[in-house]
Amino acid sequence: MLAALANPERRVFRLLLTQDAADRATSNLAGLAHPPPQAEIVPRERIAERVPAGAVHQGFLAAVAPLPDAALEDIMAAAGEQALVLALDQVTDPHNVGAILRSAEAFGAAGVVVTERHAPEETGTLAKAASGALERVPLVRVVNLSRALDQLKQAGFWVLGLDERAEQTLAGANVAGRLVLALGAEGEGLRRLTQERCDLTVRLPMKGAMPSLNVSNAAAISLYELSRKNEQTGT
């Protein structure tokens, strides 16, 4: 939540804290360049009744507006020569999308592209799984993923599709420069039109009985591998 409060693009309407949370966060809140509204100190039960059952809130609750929509054109304009963008093809679980955003932030990805339909909304569940990355990594929603991939290719990106049936491993692929990593929903994988936009399909080498990984785990491993390749080539 502190990442949201520190984001100048995020409008905060109301802030509820337990006394313990307020004591822990005093120095962090005081150091914000854009101070949030005055915190209301409330009993823990007051926060618990305002969040979904089972949600872990740690004594913090903020009422905020959604972030301004990020545009694909903005990502392309800001992307460097070694930029990496993730494209999620109908990945619907907010926990997975949040975890992917977290990995994307950790490895310096330029953005994450999802479809307007068949993708989770910006909810507390997604934000919690992202652990602050939702405030730092642009989450771009597009009407048509295939068209978005075409735009990225025209901007000099190579599109890699992660597919467990691919012959070539990601580690063995000779790829460099601007890259898009496309990941599909668990079970269904990449849709046909998405696959057709891929310049290359790659897989992670699996030695166990399971043929594939959870999509957020696959994204994290792939991001690490691409980051390692960049370091080896001095980029």
Phi, psi and chi 1 to 4 in degrees:
 res  aa     phi    psi   chi1   chi2   chi3   chi4
   1 MET       -  -32.8 -169.0 -164.8   71.6      -
   2 LEU   -62.0  -33.2  -71.4  173.4      -      -
   3 ALA   -63.6  -39.0      -      -      -      -
   4 ALA   -66.0  -41.8      -      -      -      -
   5 LEU   -66.2  -30.0  -62.8  178.2      -      -
   6 ALA   -82.7  -11.2      -      -      -      -
   7 ASN   -83.0  114.6 -175.3   -4.9      -      -
   8 PRO   -64.8  -17.6   23.4  -33.0      -      -
   9 GLU   -81.9  -10.3  -61.9  -64.6  -39.6      -
  10 ARG   -97.7  121.7  177.8   74.0   76.6  173.6
  11 ARG   -87.1  124.2  -67.7  177.3   57.6 -160.4
  12 VAL  -110.7  123.0 -178.1      -      -      -
  13 PHE   -95.1  -34.4  -57.4  116.4      -      -
  14 ARG  -155.3  144.8 -168.9  179.5 -177.8 -169.3
  15 LEU  -134.1  119.8 -179.1   60.7      -      -
  16 LEU  -111.7  131.3  -55.6 -178.7      -      -
  17 LEU  -136.0  145.5  -58.4  177.6      -      -
  18 THR   -76.3  165.5   62.9      -      -      -
  19 GLN   -62.6  -41.2 -174.1   61.5   61.4      -
  20 ASP   -61.4  -44.4  -72.9  -15.1      -      -
  21 ALA   -63.3  -40.4      -      -      -      -
  22 ALA   -62.5  -41.2      -      -      -      -
  23 ASP   -64.1  -39.3  -66.7  -19.4      -      -
  24 ARG   -70.1  -34.0  -65.6 -163.8  -52.4  -90.6
  25 ALA   -97.6    2.3      -      -      -      -
  26 THR   -54.4  -50.7  -63.0      -      -      -
  27 SER   -67.9  -38.2   58.8      -      -      -
  28 ASN   -65.4  -43.0  -70.7  -39.6      -      -
  29 LEU   -67.5  -37.3  -67.3  174.5      -      -
  30 ALA   -67.5  -26.1      -      -      -      -
  31 GLY   -88.9    1.0      -      -      -      -
  32 LEU   -72.1  137.6  -66.2  174.9      -      -
  33 ALA   -67.9  -30.5      -      -      -      -
  34 HIS  -122.2   90.3  -56.4  -85.2      -      -
  35 PRO   -57.4  139.0  -22.3   33.4      -      -
  36 PRO   -77.8  176.1   30.0  -35.9      -      -
  37 PRO   -58.8  157.0  -20.5   31.0      -      -
  38 GLN   -55.0  127.3 -179.6   66.3   37.0      -
  39 ALA   -68.9  140.2      -      -      -      -
  40 GLU   -98.0  123.0  -57.9  173.4   40.6      -
  41 ILE   -86.4  119.6  -52.5  -58.1      -      -
  42 VAL  -133.6  160.1  -60.9      -      -      -
  43 PRO   -64.3  153.9  -16.6   28.4      -      -
  44 ARG   -57.7  -34.5 -167.1  172.1 -172.5   86.1
  45 GLU   -64.7  -30.4  -64.5   75.1   18.9      -
  46 ARG   -65.4  -36.5  178.5   97.8  171.9  -91.3
  47 ILE   -75.4  -43.1  -65.7  178.2      -      -
  48 ALA   -58.2  -34.9      -      -      -      -
  49 GLU   -75.7   -9.2   67.1 -171.4   15.7      -
  50 ARG  -105.1   -0.4  -73.8  169.1  165.3   76.5
  51 VAL  -118.6  160.2  -62.3      -      -      -
  52 PRO   -58.9  153.2  -22.9   32.9      -      -
  53 ALA   -58.0  132.3      -      -      -      -
  54 GLY    86.3   -6.3      -      -      -      -
  55 ALA   -69.9  138.4      -      -      -      -
  56 VAL   -96.5  111.9 -179.8      -      -      -
  57 HIS  -106.5  -14.9   54.3   74.0      -      -
  58 GLN    56.6   23.4  -60.6 -179.5  -36.0      -
  59 GLY    84.6    8.0      -      -      -      -
  60 PHE  -117.1  140.2  -68.1   81.3      -      -
  61 LEU  -152.0  128.2 -177.8   65.0      -      -
  62 ALA  -127.9  139.4      -      -      -      -
  63 ALA   -95.8  118.2      -      -      -      -
  64 VAL  -131.9  160.9  -58.3      -      -      -
  65 ALA   -90.3  152.6      -      -      -      -
  66 PRO   -59.2  152.7  -20.4   32.1      -      -
  67 LEU   -67.0  152.4  -72.3  170.0      -      -
  68 PRO   -57.7  144.2  -21.4   31.2      -      -
  69 ASP   -60.0  130.1  -69.1  -22.8      -      -
  70 ALA   -85.2  144.8      -      -      -      -
  71 ALA  -110.1  144.9      -      -      -      -
  72 LEU   -59.2  -37.5 -171.4   63.2      -      -
  73 GLU   -62.1  -34.8  -69.5   76.5   10.1      -
  74 ASP   -66.1  -41.6  -65.3  -25.0      -      -
  75 ILE   -62.9  -45.5  -71.7 -178.5      -      -
  76 MET   -63.9  -38.2  -66.3 -171.9  -66.1      -
  77 ALA   -69.0  -33.6      -      -      -      -
  78 ALA   -90.0  -11.4      -      -      -      -
  79 ALA   -70.8  137.9      -      -      -      -
  80 GLY   -84.7 -173.4      -      -      -      -
  81 GLU   -70.2  -20.8  -69.0  -57.5  -48.0      -
  82 GLN  -115.4   27.9  -58.5  -63.7  -34.0      -
  83 ALA   -68.0  148.2      -      -      -      -
  84 LEU  -126.4  129.7  174.7   63.0      -      -
  85 VAL  -120.5  140.0  171.8      -      -      -
  86 LEU  -101.2  135.3  -63.1  178.6      -      -
  87 ALA  -119.6  120.5      -      -      -      -
  88 LEU  -104.7  119.8  -52.2 -175.2      -      -
  89 ASP   -95.8   92.9 -169.7    4.8      -      -
  90 GLN    60.2   41.6  -63.6 -166.2  -24.8      -
  91 VAL   -84.5  111.5  177.2      -      -      -
  92 THR  -102.5  -16.9   58.4      -      -      -
  93 ASP   -77.7  120.0 -172.3  -31.1      -      -
  94 PRO   -62.3  -30.1   21.4  -32.5      -      -
  95 HIS   -63.9  -42.6  -64.8   92.3      -      -
  96 ASN   -66.4  -45.6  -80.0  -26.5      -      -
  97 VAL   -64.2  -40.6  175.1      -      -      -
  98 GLY   -62.0  -44.5      -      -      -      -
  99 ALA   -64.7  -36.5      -      -      -      -
 100 ILE   -66.0  -41.2  -70.9  169.2      -      -
 101 LEU   -60.2  -40.2  -80.5  164.3      -      -
 102 ARG   -62.4  -45.2 -175.5  175.2 -176.2  176.8
 103 SER   -66.7  -38.3  -64.5      -      -      -
 104 ALA   -60.2  -41.5      -      -      -      -
 105 GLU   -67.0  -41.3 -162.3  -81.6  -25.9      -
 106 ALA   -62.7  -35.1      -      -      -      -
 107 PHE  -103.3   11.5  -70.7  101.6      -      -
 108 GLY    75.7   28.5      -      -      -      -
 109 ALA   -66.1  148.7      -      -      -      -
 110 ALA   -78.8  -20.1      -      -      -      -
 111 GLY   173.0  168.1      -      -      -      -
 112 VAL  -126.3  127.5  175.7      -      -      -
 113 VAL  -107.1  130.2 -179.9      -      -      -
 114 VAL  -130.8  166.6  -61.3      -      -      -
 115 THR   -86.8  152.5   52.7      -      -      -
 116 GLU   -64.5  -37.1  -72.6 -171.7   -5.2      -
 117 ARG  -101.3  153.9  -62.0  178.9   61.5 -169.4
 118 HIS    61.4   38.9  -53.7  -65.1      -      -
 119 ALA  -146.9  145.6      -      -      -      -
 120 PRO   -71.0  151.2   26.0  -34.1      -      -
 121 GLU   -75.4  168.2  -64.7  -62.5  -36.6      -
 122 GLU   -77.9   95.1 -179.6 -171.3  -44.1      -
 123 THR  -115.9  172.3   62.0      -      -      -
 124 GLY   -61.9  -34.6      -      -      -      -
 125 THR   -63.0  -47.4  -60.8      -      -      -
 126 LEU   -63.4  -45.8 -171.0  154.6      -      -
 127 ALA   -62.8  -39.4      -      -      -      -
 128 LYS   -66.0  -42.3 -173.7  175.7 -171.9  -25.6
 129 ALA   -64.3  -30.3      -      -      -      -
 130 ALA   -77.6  -17.5      -      -      -      -
 131 SER    51.5   45.7  -62.3      -      -      -
 132 GLY    96.7  -15.2      -      -      -      -
 133 ALA   -68.2  -23.7      -      -      -      -
 134 LEU   -60.8  -26.3 -176.9   60.6      -      -
 135 GLU   -83.3  -14.1  -50.0  -61.2  -35.7      -
 136 ARG  -117.6  -22.1  -57.2 -173.8 -177.1  101.2
 137 VAL  -112.5  122.3  178.8      -      -      -
 138 PRO   -60.1  128.7  -22.6   33.2      -      -
 139 LEU  -107.4  107.7 -178.8   62.9      -      -
 140 VAL  -101.2  128.2  177.7      -      -      -
 141 ARG  -105.0  128.1  -63.3 -177.5 -176.2  -84.8
 142 VAL  -123.7  151.0  -63.4      -      -      -
 143 VAL   -70.9  -41.6  175.0      -      -      -
 144 ASN  -131.3  113.1 -172.9  -60.9      -      -
 145 LEU   -67.6  -38.0 -174.3   60.6      -      -
 146 SER   -61.1  -42.6  -62.6      -      -      -
 147 ARG   -64.9  -38.6 -167.9  178.1  -53.3  133.6
 148 ALA   -64.0  -40.0      -      -      -      -
 149 LEU   -64.8  -37.5  -66.9  176.8      -      -
 150 ASP   -61.2  -41.6  -75.8  -22.3      -      -
 151 GLN   -63.1  -42.4  -71.8 -179.8 -102.2      -
 152 LEU   -64.8  -39.2  -73.7  160.5      -      -
 153 LYS   -65.1  -39.0  -67.4  175.0   75.1  164.7
 154 GLN   -65.2  -24.3  -69.7  168.4    8.1      -
 155 ALA   -89.3   10.2      -      -      -      -
 156 GLY    95.1   13.1      -      -      -      -
 157 PHE   -89.7  142.9  -76.7   82.0      -      -
 158 TRP   -96.8  137.9  -71.5   88.0      -      -
 159 VAL  -104.5  120.2  179.6      -      -      -
 160 LEU  -105.0  133.1  -57.0  179.3      -      -
 161 GLY  -109.3  128.5      -      -      -      -
 162 LEU   -85.6  119.7 -160.8   63.6      -      -
 163 ASP  -145.6  120.8 -173.9  -20.4      -      -
 164 GLU   -61.6  -17.7   65.7 -170.7   53.5      -
 165 ARG   -91.7   -3.1  -61.7  161.7  -62.0 -177.0
 166 ALA   -64.5  148.4      -      -      -      -
 167 GLU   -76.3  -35.9  -65.0 -177.1    2.9      -
 168 GLN   -96.3  141.3 -168.7  166.2   22.9      -
 169 THR   -84.2  158.5   64.7      -      -      -
 170 LEU   -63.6  -39.4  176.5   56.5      -      -
 171 ALA   -63.0  -32.8      -      -      -      -
 172 GLY   -87.6   -5.4      -      -      -      -
 173 ALA   -78.1  137.2      -      -      -      -
 174 ASN   -93.1   86.8 -177.4   19.1      -      -
 175 VAL  -127.8  145.2  -67.2      -      -      -
 176 ALA  -160.8  168.5      -      -      -      -
 177 GLY    86.7 -156.9      -      -      -      -
 178 ARG   -71.5  127.4  -70.4 -179.7  160.3 -168.1
 179 LEU  -130.7  145.5  -61.8  175.0      -      -
 180 VAL  -115.4  129.3  177.3      -      -      -
 181 LEU  -106.8  114.6  179.4   65.0      -      -
 182 ALA   -97.9  129.2      -      -      -      -
 183 LEU  -126.2  137.5  -58.8  108.4      -      -
 184 GLY  -102.2  172.5      -      -      -      -
 185 ALA   -66.6  150.1      -      -      -      -
 186 GLU   -62.4  138.1  -70.6 -177.5   58.6      -
 187 GLY    89.6  -57.2      -      -      -      -
 188 GLU   -83.8  -32.5  -61.9  178.0    5.8      -
 189 GLY    71.0 -159.5      -      -      -      -
 190 LEU   -74.3  137.8  -62.6  171.9      -      -
 191 ARG   -72.4  161.6  -69.4  174.0  -63.5  166.3
 192 ARG   -56.5  -47.5  178.5 -178.2   59.6   82.3
 193 LEU   -64.1  -33.2  -70.8  176.7      -      -
 194 THR   -68.4  -44.7  -55.5      -      -      -
 195 GLN   -58.6  -38.2  -72.9 -172.4   10.6      -
 196 GLU   -65.9  -23.0  -70.0  175.8   -3.9      -
 197 ARG   -85.1  -10.1  -63.1  -46.1 -168.2  -83.6
 198 CYS   -77.4  133.0  -65.8      -      -      -
 199 ASP   -75.7  -25.2  -61.6  -63.9      -      -
 200 LEU  -158.0  139.1 -179.4   67.3      -      -
 201 THR  -107.6  140.6   55.7      -      -      -
 202 VAL  -135.8  164.3  -66.6      -      -      -
 203 ARG  -134.4  162.7   61.3  178.5  172.4   83.6
 204 LEU   -92.7  137.1  -62.0  175.3      -      -
 205 PRO   -71.6  116.9   24.7  -31.6      -      -
 206 MET  -109.8  125.2  -54.2  -68.2  -66.6      -
 207 LYS  -106.6  -12.6  -64.7 -176.8  178.6  179.8
 208 GLY   -87.5 -171.8      -      -      -      -
 209 ALA   -76.5  -23.9      -      -      -      -
 210 MET   -77.5  129.4  -59.7  -63.6  -67.2      -
 211 PRO   -77.7  -17.6   28.7  -35.0      -      -
 212 SER  -152.6  169.1   63.3      -      -      -
 213 LEU  -110.0  162.8  -69.0  168.2      -      -
 214 ASN   -53.1  141.1  170.5  -77.4      -      -
 215 VAL   -61.6  -33.5   64.5      -      -      -
 216 SER   -71.6  -35.4   62.2      -      -      -
 217 ASN   -67.1  -41.8  -68.1  -27.6      -      -
 218 ALA   -62.1  -38.9      -      -      -      -
 219 ALA   -64.0  -43.9      -      -      -      -
 220 ALA   -63.0  -44.7      -      -      -      -
 221 ILE   -64.6  -42.3  -66.6  170.0      -      -
 222 SER   -64.4  -41.2  -60.4      -      -      -
 223 LEU   -63.5  -40.2  -75.9  163.9      -      -
 224 TYR   -61.7  -45.8  168.7   76.6      -      -
 225 GLU   -62.9  -43.2  177.4   60.0   32.3      -
 226 LEU   -67.2  -36.2  -68.6  170.1      -      -
 227 SER   -64.8  -40.8  176.1      -      -      -
 228 ARG   -63.3  -40.9 -173.1 -177.7   67.9   83.6
 229 LYS   -61.3  -42.9  -79.7  177.1  172.7  -70.8
 230 ASN   -62.1  -39.1  -77.4  -16.3      -      -
 231 GLU   -66.9  -38.9  -71.8 -176.7    0.2      -
 232 GLN   -66.6  -31.2  -72.1 -179.6  -21.0      -
 233 THR   -91.4    0.7   56.0      -      -      -
 234 GLY    76.1   23.0      -      -      -      -
 235 THR  -104.9      -   53.7      -      -      -
